[in-house]
Amino acid sequence: MRRFVIAAVMAWPLSLSASADLERSGLHDPVQLGAATIRWLGAPIYDASLYTTGGGAFRWQAPMALQLAYRRGFSGAQLLEATMQEIRRIEGDRADHAKLSRDLEACYRDVGRGDAITAVSKGANDLSLWMNGSRLCALNTPNIQQRFLGIWLSPQSRIARLGPRLRGQ
């Protein structure tokens, strides 16, 4: 499996339109906690930013949004494959992975340079995905918040050393 080379950077301030998109998606008074740029072989792939309501401290099962601003294009199939590989790597094999993959497949679209996908969760079992301000899907799946957002935020993540920076710790 390919390894990502990751570097953290300071994020640009949240623009008024990005703030409106986050609020429209259900995260009220979004404040950025942290940010990082994900790189592969030294090339930037996307910028990740974590937001919470009012800048509240990160804690699982609290409302949050993770926004990925892409610097290059990927197909929806590539994004789904990478997502499920990382979920399997973190969780091990689980009986519901096939269902989760089908649910996420309905959410994913091709992305290009400048596109932003935002995952918004209002609680443990709630996740909606947005692309450039339009809702792609809403999932109500047990522990979906930690399962999906754990790709970036869990201690078992490939970018675990950047987790504290994203979480504002």
C-alpha positions as CSV (number, residue, x, y, z in Angstrom):
1,M,0.0,0.0,0.0
2,R,1.3,3.5,-0.8
3,R,2.3,5.6,2.1
4,F,1.4,9.3,2.2
5,V,3.9,11.9,3.1
6,I,2.1,14.5,5.2
7,A,2.9,18.0,6.2
8,A,0.9,20.3,8.4
9,V,0.2,23.9,7.4
10,M,-1.7,26.8,8.7
11,A,-5.0,27.2,7.0
12,W,-6.5,30.2,5.3
13,P,-9.2,31.9,7.3
14,L,-12.7,30.6,6.8
15,S,-14.3,32.6,4.0
16,L,-17.8,33.9,4.4
17,S,-19.1,31.5,1.7
18,A,-17.4,28.5,3.3
19,S,-18.9,29.5,6.7
20,A,-22.4,29.8,5.0
21,D,-21.9,26.3,3.5
22,L,-21.0,24.8,6.9
23,E,-23.9,26.5,8.6
24,R,-26.3,25.4,5.8
25,S,-25.1,21.9,6.3
26,G,-26.1,22.1,10.0
27,L,-23.0,23.1,11.8
28,H,-23.9,26.4,13.6
29,D,-21.3,29.1,14.3
30,P,-18.4,27.0,12.7
31,V,-14.9,27.8,14.0
32,Q,-11.8,26.2,12.7
33,L,-9.8,24.2,15.2
34,G,-7.0,23.1,13.0
35,A,-5.8,22.3,9.5
36,A,-3.2,20.2,7.6
37,T,-2.2,19.6,4.0
38,I,-2.1,16.0,3.0
39,R,0.7,15.1,0.5
40,W,1.7,12.1,-1.6
41,L,5.2,11.8,-2.8
42,G,5.7,15.5,-1.8
43,A,2.8,16.7,-3.9
44,P,-0.2,18.3,-2.1
45,I,-3.4,16.3,-2.5
46,Y,-5.8,18.2,-0.3
47,D,-6.1,20.5,2.6
48,A,-8.1,19.3,5.6
49,S,-9.8,21.6,8.1
50,L,-11.8,20.7,11.2
51,Y,-14.6,22.9,12.5
52,T,-16.7,22.8,15.7
53,T,-19.6,24.8,16.9
54,G,-18.3,28.0,18.4
55,G,-14.8,26.6,18.4
56,G,-15.7,24.2,21.2
57,A,-13.0,21.6,22.1
58,F,-12.8,18.5,20.0
59,R,-14.7,15.5,21.5
60,W,-16.2,12.5,19.7
61,Q,-20.0,12.6,19.4
62,A,-20.0,16.4,19.4
63,P,-21.1,18.3,16.3
64,M,-18.2,18.9,13.9
65,A,-17.3,19.2,10.2
66,L,-14.2,18.1,8.4
67,Q,-13.7,19.9,5.1
68,L,-11.3,18.6,2.4
69,A,-10.3,21.1,-0.3
70,Y,-8.9,19.2,-3.2
71,R,-5.8,20.3,-5.1
72,R,-6.1,17.6,-7.7
73,G,-8.8,15.4,-9.2
74,F,-10.0,11.9,-8.1
75,S,-12.8,9.7,-9.3
76,G,-15.6,8.9,-6.9
77,A,-14.5,5.2,-7.2
78,Q,-10.9,6.1,-6.1
79,L,-12.3,8.1,-3.1
80,L,-14.5,5.2,-2.1
81,E,-11.7,2.6,-2.4
82,A,-9.3,4.7,-0.3
83,T,-12.0,5.4,2.3
84,M,-12.9,1.7,2.7
85,Q,-9.3,0.6,2.7
86,E,-8.6,3.0,5.6
87,I,-11.7,2.0,7.5
88,R,-10.8,-1.7,7.1
89,R,-7.2,-0.9,8.2
90,I,-8.4,0.9,11.3
91,E,-11.3,-1.4,12.3
92,G,-10.2,-4.8,10.9
93,D,-12.8,-6.9,9.0
94,R,-16.4,-6.2,10.1
95,A,-19.6,-7.8,8.8
96,D,-21.1,-4.4,7.9
97,H,-18.3,-3.2,5.6
98,A,-20.1,-4.2,2.4
99,K,-23.2,-2.2,3.5
100,L,-21.1,0.8,4.5
101,S,-19.4,0.7,1.2
102,R,-22.7,0.7,-0.7
103,D,-24.0,3.6,1.5
104,L,-20.9,5.6,0.8
105,E,-20.8,4.8,-2.9
106,A,-24.1,6.7,-3.2
107,C,-22.4,9.7,-1.6
108,Y,-19.2,10.0,-3.6
109,R,-18.7,12.1,-6.8
110,D,-15.6,12.8,-8.9
111,V,-13.7,15.7,-7.6
112,G,-11.4,18.2,-9.3
113,R,-8.9,20.8,-8.3
114,G,-10.7,23.4,-6.2
115,D,-13.6,21.2,-5.2
116,A,-14.4,20.8,-1.5
117,I,-16.1,17.9,0.3
118,T,-17.4,18.5,3.8
119,A,-18.4,15.8,6.2
120,V,-20.7,17.1,8.8
121,S,-21.7,15.2,11.9
122,K,-24.2,16.3,14.6
123,G,-23.6,13.2,16.7
124,A,-22.3,9.7,16.8
125,N,-24.7,8.1,14.3
126,D,-25.2,11.1,12.0
127,L,-23.1,12.1,9.0
128,S,-23.9,14.1,5.9
129,L,-21.5,14.7,3.0
130,W,-21.6,18.0,1.0
131,M,-19.7,19.0,-2.1
132,N,-19.2,22.7,-2.9
133,G,-22.2,23.6,-0.8
134,S,-24.6,20.9,-2.1
135,R,-25.7,18.0,0.0
136,L,-24.7,14.6,-1.5
137,C,-26.1,12.3,1.1
138,A,-27.1,11.8,4.7
139,L,-26.2,8.6,6.7
140,N,-27.7,7.4,9.9
141,T,-25.4,4.5,10.8
142,P,-24.2,3.3,14.2
143,N,-21.0,5.1,15.2
144,I,-20.5,6.6,11.6
145,Q,-19.0,9.8,13.0
146,Q,-16.0,8.1,14.6
147,R,-15.8,5.4,11.9
148,F,-15.6,7.9,9.0
149,L,-13.9,10.9,10.5
150,G,-11.5,8.6,12.3
151,I,-9.7,8.3,8.9
152,W,-8.3,11.7,9.8
153,L,-8.9,12.1,13.5
154,S,-8.3,8.8,15.3
155,P,-5.0,7.8,16.9
156,Q,-4.9,4.8,14.4
157,S,-5.2,7.1,11.4
158,R,-2.4,7.2,8.8
159,I,-2.0,10.8,9.7
160,A,-2.2,10.2,13.5
161,R,0.7,12.6,14.2
162,L,-1.4,15.4,12.6
163,G,-4.5,14.4,14.5
164,P,-3.8,16.7,17.5
165,R,-3.2,19.6,15.1
166,L,-6.5,19.0,13.3
167,R,-8.3,18.6,16.7
168,G,-6.8,21.9,18.0
169,Q,-4.9,20.2,20.8
